[in-house]
Amino acid sequence: RLVYVKKPQPLAQRTGAIIPRNNEQAIAYHLLRDPSLDVVFLLGPPGSGKTLLALDAGIELLDKKKSDALRIFRSTQESSDTLGFLPGDLDEKMEPWKKAINELICQITHNDQINPGHEEKNLAHRKKNEFFEQDIITVECINFLLGQTHTNIIALYDEAQNFTRRQTALCLSRSGEGTRVFVVGDLNQIYTPYLDPRTSGMNYWCQKLLPSGYAGVIILTESVRSRLS
């Protein structure tokens, strides 16, 4: 039911929105905007555009007032053997994981030609700050999800390849009325010692939910970040 569109029609207020670069990204673009899907899984290698596409869809839904907030949840699993103690409060401890999200949001909002009369870089910086200052966009740790119910938001679970089956089930079961879930990850970048691509919770639940009719799954195979990537 999905048709490849070489250049999807951008919204009037977002004339510079992210444009898919290949068929797989075009399918992902439409899956993320399909209101009949409660959850969309995006799998793929580094640079395939998984998180960027999911963030772009989330910001578009915020702009169109179809969601109240964009909540980005990340595992605190690091790529090295151990990260050690991080000083500061919870927000400060999450800063290393928040940085990558900040850069992508800047890239997206930099392309939003909302007010061409302003210098683009400053506009992007200001819009990003407004999102975070008003708690419209937050970056949070999945360790504190128990007991929460998310209503009418976009919940984006990033680096979800490092989630166990139980953690992924916890994430998905937080969804209340009006909430859409984007689950993003690369099964070849698992840094949890006791997980592999076969046992990853992301892999398990995307296969489990795909036959339901309210879940979408897309595997992006091509890195478009750069020739080197």
C-alpha positions in Angstrom: 0.0 0.0 0.0 3.1 2.2 0.1 4.1 4.0 -3.1 7.6 5.4 -3.6 7.5 9.2 -4.1 10.7 10.7 -5.5 10.2 13.9 -3.7 7.3 13.9 -1.1 5.3 17.1 -1.0 6.7 19.1 1.9 4.4 21.1 4.3 4.0 24.8 3.6 5.5 25.7 6.9 8.4 23.3 6.5 9.7 23.9 3.0 13.1 22.5 3.9 12.0 19.3 5.6 14.1 16.2 5.3 13.6 14.6 1.9 14.2 10.8 1.4 17.2 9.9 -0.6 16.3 6.3 -1.7 13.3 3.9 -1.8 13.9 2.6 1.7 13.9 6.1 3.2 10.8 7.0 1.2 9.0 3.9 2.7 10.2 4.9 6.2 9.0 8.5 5.6 5.5 7.3 4.9 5.4 4.6 7.6 6.3 7.2 10.3 3.4 9.4 9.1 0.8 6.6 8.8 -1.8 7.3 11.6 -3.0 3.6 11.4 0.4 2.4 12.8 0.9 2.6 16.5 4.5 1.6 16.4 7.2 1.8 13.7 10.5 -0.1 13.9 13.5 1.3 11.9 16.5 -0.9 11.6 19.7 -0.1 9.7 23.4 0.6 9.6 25.1 3.8 10.7 24.2 6.7 8.5 21.1 5.2 7.0 19.0 8.0 8.4 17.0 6.1 11.0 17.0 8.6 13.9 17.0 11.6 11.6 13.8 10.4 9.8 12.1 9.6 13.1 13.0 13.0 14.6 11.8 14.8 11.5 8.5 13.0 11.6 8.1 13.7 15.3 8.9 17.4 14.9 6.4 17.6 11.9 3.7 16.1 14.1 4.5 18.7 16.8 4.2 21.5 14.2 0.8 20.2 13.0 -0.4 20.0 16.7 -1.0 16.2 16.3 1.2 15.4 19.3 1.8 17.3 22.6 5.4 16.3 23.0 8.4 14.3 21.7 10.0 12.1 24.3 13.3 10.5 23.3 14.4 7.6 25.4 17.9 6.1 25.2 19.7 3.3 26.9 22.8 4.5 28.8 24.8 1.6 27.4 28.2 3.0 26.2 30.3 1.6 23.4 33.4 1.1 25.6 33.8 -1.5 28.3 32.9 1.0 31.1 32.2 4.7 31.2 32.7 5.1 34.9 31.1 7.6 37.2 29.4 10.7 35.7 29.1 13.7 38.1 26.0 15.9 38.3 22.3 15.5 38.5 20.3 13.2 36.1 20.0 15.8 33.4 23.8 16.4 33.5 24.4 12.7 33.4 22.2 12.4 30.3 24.1 15.1 28.5 26.5 12.8 26.5 23.4 11.0 25.1 21.5 14.2 24.5 24.3 15.7 22.4 23.7 13.5 19.4 20.0 14.3 19.5 20.7 18.0 19.7 22.8 17.9 16.6 20.2 16.1 14.6 17.4 18.5 15.7 19.6 21.4 14.8 20.0 19.9 11.3 16.3 19.5 10.9 15.3 22.9 12.3 18.1 24.5 10.3 16.2 23.4 7.2 12.8 24.8 8.4 12.3 28.0 6.5 9.8 29.3 9.0 11.2 32.8 9.1 13.6 33.5 6.2 14.2 37.0 7.5 16.5 35.7 10.2 19.9 34.2 9.9 19.4 30.4 9.5 21.9 29.2 12.1 20.5 31.4 14.8 17.0 30.4 14.0 17.8 26.8 14.3 19.6 27.3 17.6 16.7 29.4 19.0 14.0 26.9 17.9 15.9 24.0 19.3 16.3 25.8 22.6 12.6 26.6 22.7 11.7 22.9 22.2 13.9 21.9 25.2 13.2 24.9 27.5 9.4 24.3 27.2 9.9 20.5 27.7 8.2 19.9 24.3 11.2 17.7 23.5 13.1 15.8 26.2 15.8 13.2 26.2 15.3 10.6 29.0 16.7 7.3 30.3 14.6 4.2 29.9 15.6 3.1 33.5 12.8 5.2 35.0 9.8 4.2 32.8 8.1 1.9 35.2 4.7 3.3 36.3 4.5 5.9 33.5 1.7 6.3 31.0 2.4 8.3 27.8 -0.7 10.0 26.4 -0.8 11.8 23.0 3.0 12.0 22.5 5.6 10.7 20.2 7.8 8.2 22.1 11.1 7.6 20.2 13.3 4.8 21.6 16.8 5.3 20.2 19.6 2.8 20.1 17.0 0.2 21.0 19.2 -2.7 19.8 20.6 -2.6 23.3 17.2 -3.2 25.0 16.3 -6.6 26.3 13.0 -8.2 25.6 11.6 -7.1 29.0 12.9 -3.6 28.6 11.4 -3.3 25.1 8.1 -4.7 26.4 8.2 -2.1 29.2 8.8 0.7 26.7 5.9 -0.4 24.4 3.5 -0.9 27.3 3.8 2.7 28.5 1.8 3.9 25.5 -1.6 5.5 26.2 -4.2 7.0 24.0 -2.9 9.0 21.1 0.7 8.0 21.5 2.8 6.8 18.6 6.0 4.9 19.1 9.2 4.9 17.0 11.8 2.3 17.8 15.2 2.9 16.2 18.3 0.8 16.2 21.1 -1.2 14.5 21.4 -4.9 15.3 25.1 -4.8 14.4 25.9 -2.2 17.1 24.9 -4.1 20.2 27.2 -3.2 23.2 25.2 -5.1 25.9 27.4 -8.1 26.8 24.6 -10.7 27.0 22.7 -9.6 23.9 23.2 -10.4 20.2 21.1 -9.7 17.1 19.0 -12.8 17.7 18.2 -12.1 21.4 17.8 -8.3 21.1 14.4 -7.1 22.4 14.0 -4.9 19.4 14.4 -7.8 17.0 12.0 -10.0 19.0 9.2 -7.5 19.3 9.3 -6.2 15.7 8.8 -9.8 14.5 6.2 -10.4 17.2 4.1 -7.3 16.4 4.5 -7.1 12.6 1.5 -9.5 11.9 -0.8 -7.4 14.1 -1.5 -4.8 11.4 -0.7 -1.8 13.6 3.1 -2.1 13.5 5.4 -1.1 10.6 8.9 -2.4 10.1 11.5 -1.1 7.6 15.1 -2.2 7.3 17.4 0.5 5.8 20.4 -1.1 4.1 22.2 1.9 2.6 24.3 4.4 4.4 23.7 7.9 3.0 25.8 9.8 5.6 28.9 10.0 3.4 31.0 8.0 1.1 33.4 7.1 4.0 30.5 6.0 6.2 
